Amino acid sequence: MRGAAAVAIELKSSSEISAIRRAGCAVARVLARVSAAVRPGLKTWDLETLAREESARLGVEPAFLGYLGYPAALCVSVNAEVVHGIPSPKRGLKEGDIVSLDYGCRLEGFYADAAVTVGVGGISAEARRLIETTRVSLEKAVAAMKVDGRLGDILSAIQVHVESSGFSVVRDFSGHGIGRALHESPSVPNFGAAGTGMRLQPGLVLAIEPMVTAGSEKTEVLADGWTAVTKDGSLAAHFEHTVALTDKGPEVLTEDHG
């Protein structure tokens, strides 16, 4: 989800990280329910309905609904759609599609944000490889988030893994800091040089979100003002976690901690 980040970087206390973790647990549960429902013939608005129902059940506020005018709680981006796809009661999922699901929520004054890409029924080997490459690039980015490291270490981990696999990283959209606001500094692009950028300190919380295409990295935004697609029509995948850096290393906050 796009947005203007603040200039200052706000490090979070352990109690603030705990609050983001609680929001992150809700995000994980919403995405798990929505992902499990994906099947051929389902309307993308049905996934939106599930996201709203689960948000209400968990007592959280969907972060995207109404944000800068966005009309839904969930982003549902299909095939060549990279990010910010708007769910619709008219659009059905088809066998072989891939769909990226992006959701965030606010709880106790704090935000968390995550995304996952899943296949619709049976998908091609190339689509599976794209999804897996994107997922692993996020894992590598999290592993590179170390105290006294550099922001570029995280960015490089994504870029090197993706490009060595023959895919492209999207350059028009980035991850971001997160906490009391949905979008905070710093910007977290999916490309960069290791050993460069700001030094990483405990208390830093980032939404890291590799967006990867099977073709060119170039994107364009459709007439709805939101949906970003690959210019060449190639498939795109998107994974995201909200991650805190602690004295013990990185902690993924958008997991179901029970």
Backbone torsions as a table, in degrees:
resi	resn	phi	psi	omega
1	MET	NA	125.0	-175.7
2	ARG	-74.0	162.5	176.2
3	GLY	170.8	156.8	178.5
4	ALA	-82.4	126.9	-179.1
5	ALA	-87.3	151.0	174.8
6	ALA	-69.9	163.5	-177.6
7	VAL	-78.9	-45.2	-176.0
8	ALA	-76.3	146.3	175.7
9	ILE	-99.1	120.6	-174.9
10	GLU	-102.7	113.0	175.5
11	LEU	-78.4	142.8	-174.0
12	LYS	-100.2	145.1	175.0
13	SER	-78.3	169.3	178.9
14	SER	-62.3	-36.1	178.8
15	SER	-69.5	-35.8	176.7
16	GLU	-68.0	-39.9	176.5
17	ILE	-63.3	-37.1	177.0
18	SER	-62.6	-39.0	177.9
19	ALA	-66.0	-41.6	177.6
20	ILE	-65.2	-36.4	177.4
21	ARG	-60.9	-40.2	178.7
22	ARG	-65.5	-41.2	174.7
23	ALA	-64.1	-39.6	-179.4
24	GLY	-64.5	-35.1	176.4
25	CYS	-62.7	-40.7	177.3
26	ALA	-65.3	-41.2	177.0
27	VAL	-58.1	-46.5	-179.8
28	ALA	-60.1	-40.3	-178.7
29	ARG	-69.3	-39.4	177.0
30	VAL	-63.4	-47.4	-178.8
31	LEU	-65.2	-34.1	177.9
32	ALA	-64.8	-43.0	-179.6
33	ARG	-66.7	-44.2	-177.7
34	VAL	-67.1	-43.9	-179.3
35	SER	-61.4	-40.5	-178.6
36	ALA	-65.7	-22.0	-177.4
37	ALA	-85.7	-12.8	-175.4
38	VAL	-63.5	126.9	178.4
39	ARG	-161.9	159.3	177.7
40	PRO	-59.1	140.2	178.0
41	GLY	92.1	-17.2	179.9
42	LEU	-71.8	138.6	175.1
43	LYS	-79.0	144.6	-179.8
44	THR	-64.0	-27.2	176.6
45	TRP	-68.0	-26.5	175.7
46	ASP	-61.1	-35.5	177.3
47	LEU	-69.0	-37.9	174.6
48	GLU	-60.1	-44.3	179.4
49	THR	-60.3	-43.9	178.2
50	LEU	-61.6	-42.8	-179.8
51	ALA	-61.8	-41.1	179.5
52	ARG	-68.6	-41.5	179.3
53	GLU	-61.9	-44.8	-179.2
54	GLU	-68.7	-36.2	176.0
55	SER	-59.8	-45.0	179.7
56	ALA	-64.7	-41.6	-179.6
57	ARG	-62.3	-37.3	-177.9
58	LEU	-85.9	-8.3	178.5
59	GLY	73.0	33.9	179.3
60	VAL	-116.8	159.4	179.9
61	GLU	-98.8	119.0	176.2
62	PRO	-57.3	131.6	-173.2
63	ALA	-77.6	-29.9	-171.6
64	PHE	-87.5	-27.2	-172.8
65	LEU	-61.6	112.8	-178.4
66	GLY	85.7	-6.1	-177.9
67	TYR	-69.0	116.9	-176.5
68	LEU	53.1	26.3	178.7
69	GLY	90.6	2.7	179.5
70	TYR	-64.5	133.7	-168.1
71	PRO	-93.3	12.5	-175.4
72	ALA	-144.4	166.8	176.6
73	ALA	-87.4	-20.1	-172.5
74	LEU	-126.6	142.2	168.3
75	CYS	-98.2	127.3	-179.2
76	VAL	-124.0	103.7	-173.7
77	SER	-113.5	120.9	-170.8
78	VAL	-109.5	130.4	172.7
79	ASN	58.2	-104.3	-177.2
80	ALA	-79.4	-4.6	176.6
81	GLU	-78.0	124.8	-175.2
82	VAL	-82.9	-47.9	-172.7
83	VAL	-163.1	158.7	173.9
84	HIS	68.0	23.6	174.5
85	GLY	-65.8	133.0	-176.7
86	ILE	-91.9	123.9	178.4
87	PRO	-62.8	148.7	-175.1
88	SER	-141.6	140.0	176.0
89	PRO	-71.0	-9.8	-178.0
90	LYS	-96.7	-14.1	-173.8
91	ARG	-102.5	122.4	178.1
92	GLY	-104.0	149.5	175.5
93	LEU	-82.7	145.4	-178.4
94	LYS	-119.2	152.3	173.5
95	GLU	-51.8	130.2	178.8
96	GLY	94.7	-12.2	175.2
97	ASP	-67.4	157.8	162.9
98	ILE	-119.4	145.2	-174.1
99	VAL	-135.1	128.5	176.6
100	SER	-98.1	130.9	-176.3
101	LEU	-117.9	119.3	-175.9
102	ASP	-122.7	127.2	-175.7
103	TYR	-145.7	142.6	173.2
104	GLY	-138.5	159.5	177.7
105	CYS	-145.4	165.9	177.0
106	ARG	-120.7	132.0	179.6
107	LEU	-145.2	130.5	177.8
108	GLU	54.3	32.4	176.4
109	GLY	85.6	5.0	-178.5
110	PHE	-127.0	149.7	-177.8
111	TYR	-106.7	152.7	167.2
112	ALA	-141.5	157.1	-168.6
113	ASP	-152.3	136.8	178.6
114	ALA	-155.1	164.6	178.6
115	ALA	-150.2	155.9	178.7
116	VAL	-148.2	150.1	174.7
117	THR	-117.0	132.7	-178.1
118	VAL	-131.5	158.0	175.7
119	GLY	-88.2	153.7	176.3
120	VAL	-104.3	104.2	-174.6
121	GLY	65.1	-143.9	177.8
122	GLY	-78.7	133.1	-179.3
123	ILE	-123.6	164.9	-176.8
124	SER	-69.7	160.5	177.5
125	ALA	-61.9	-37.2	179.5
126	GLU	-67.1	-39.5	177.4
127	ALA	-64.4	-41.0	177.3
128	ARG	-62.3	-40.6	-179.4
129	ARG	-67.7	-38.3	176.6
130	LEU	-61.7	-47.2	-180.0
131	ILE	-61.0	-47.4	-177.5
132	GLU	-65.5	-39.8	178.5
133	THR	-61.7	-42.7	-179.6
134	THR	-66.0	-43.1	179.1
135	ARG	-61.5	-45.6	-178.5
136	VAL	-67.9	-34.0	178.2
137	SER	-62.3	-34.4	175.5
138	LEU	-67.2	-42.5	177.2
139	GLU	-58.4	-43.5	-179.0
140	LYS	-67.1	-35.5	177.4
141	ALA	-64.5	-44.4	178.3
142	VAL	-61.0	-43.8	-179.5
143	ALA	-63.4	-27.0	-179.2
144	ALA	-83.3	-4.3	-178.1
145	MET	-85.9	95.0	-173.1
146	LYS	-127.4	145.8	177.5
147	VAL	-57.8	131.0	-178.4
148	ASP	73.0	4.4	169.9
149	GLY	-77.0	-169.8	-179.5
150	ARG	-120.6	152.1	178.1
151	LEU	-57.1	-37.1	179.7
152	GLY	-60.2	-24.1	177.4
153	ASP	-62.7	-39.7	179.6
154	ILE	-68.4	-46.2	-176.2
155	LEU	-65.3	-43.6	179.8
156	SER	-63.9	-37.4	-179.6
157	ALA	-59.2	-40.3	177.7
158	ILE	-67.1	-54.1	-174.1
159	GLN	-59.9	-45.8	-176.8
160	VAL	-63.3	-44.4	-179.0
161	HIS	-65.6	-44.1	-177.6
162	VAL	-65.5	-49.5	-174.7
163	GLU	-71.5	-31.6	176.5
164	SER	-69.5	-17.2	176.9
165	SER	-92.4	0.3	176.7
166	GLY	89.1	12.5	179.3
167	PHE	-110.0	178.7	-177.6
168	SER	-122.1	145.0	174.5
169	VAL	-94.1	136.9	177.3
170	VAL	-71.0	134.1	-176.7
171	ARG	-108.0	-9.4	-176.4
172	ASP	-86.0	-12.5	-178.3
173	PHE	-134.2	147.4	-172.9
174	SER	-136.0	162.5	166.1
175	GLY	-76.1	-171.2	-169.3
176	HIS	-167.0	162.6	166.5
177	GLY	-68.6	161.1	-176.9
178	ILE	-155.0	151.8	179.8
179	GLY	171.9	-109.1	176.6
180	ARG	-72.1	-21.5	172.9
181	ALA	-115.7	153.9	178.8
182	LEU	-65.9	-37.3	178.8
183	HIS	-124.1	118.8	176.5
184	GLU	-128.1	168.7	171.4
185	SER	-73.5	150.8	5.0
186	PRO	-91.8	164.8	167.1
187	SER	-70.8	142.1	-176.9
188	VAL	-125.7	80.4	178.0
189	PRO	-68.0	172.0	-176.3
190	ASN	-102.7	22.6	177.1
191	PHE	-150.8	150.9	179.3
192	GLY	162.5	175.7	-177.0
193	ALA	-102.5	131.9	175.7
194	ALA	-59.8	146.1	178.2
195	GLY	82.4	5.3	180.0
196	THR	-119.1	167.2	176.1
197	GLY	88.5	-176.9	-176.3
198	MET	-60.6	151.7	176.3
199	ARG	-80.9	139.6	-176.1
200	LEU	-87.3	130.6	-176.8
201	GLN	-125.6	152.6	174.9
202	PRO	-56.7	140.1	-177.8
203	GLY	100.6	-10.5	176.9
204	LEU	-73.2	131.3	177.0
205	VAL	-124.4	124.5	-176.5
206	LEU	-125.1	144.7	165.0
207	ALA	-97.2	103.6	-178.3
208	ILE	-95.9	125.4	-172.1
209	GLU	-145.1	82.6	175.6
210	PRO	-61.0	131.0	172.9
211	MET	-119.0	122.8	-166.8
212	VAL	-130.2	141.8	178.2
213	THR	-120.4	155.8	177.4
214	ALA	-81.8	-11.1	-179.8
215	GLY	-127.3	-127.7	-179.9
216	SER	-71.4	152.9	176.8
217	GLU	-80.2	-7.2	-173.8
218	LYS	-73.1	138.0	-178.0
219	THR	-129.1	165.4	171.6
220	GLU	-144.8	156.4	-179.7
221	VAL	-102.4	132.4	-177.6
222	LEU	-72.6	176.0	-174.9
223	ALA	-63.8	-19.2	178.6
224	ASP	-70.9	-7.9	178.0
225	GLY	83.0	-0.5	-176.6
226	TRP	-127.4	-52.8	-169.5
227	THR	-66.5	116.6	176.9
228	ALA	-97.0	130.2	-178.2
229	VAL	-125.4	159.5	172.8
230	THR	-71.5	136.4	-178.3
231	LYS	-65.1	-31.4	-177.2
232	ASP	-92.9	4.1	178.2
233	GLY	77.8	8.5	-179.7
234	SER	-74.0	157.9	179.2
235	LEU	-65.1	150.9	176.8
236	ALA	-132.9	148.7	176.0
237	ALA	-131.9	156.4	-172.5
238	HIS	-148.6	123.9	171.7
239	PHE	-128.2	149.7	-177.5
240	GLU	-154.0	142.6	168.8
241	HIS	-136.5	150.7	166.6
242	THR	-90.9	124.4	-170.8
243	VAL	-129.6	133.1	175.6
244	ALA	-105.0	141.3	172.1
245	LEU	-97.2	120.4	178.8
246	THR	-114.8	175.6	177.1
247	ASP	-60.5	-23.3	-178.9
248	LYS	-94.1	-0.6	-179.5
249	GLY	118.4	-169.0	-176.9
250	PRO	-75.7	145.4	174.2
251	GLU	-130.3	122.7	175.2
252	VAL	-74.5	121.6	-176.2
253	LEU	-94.3	-18.8	-178.2
254	THR	-96.5	56.9	171.8
255	GLU	-127.3	156.6	178.4
256	ASP	-81.0	102.4	-176.4
257	HIS	-86.0	4.2	177.5
258	GLY	83.3	NA	NA
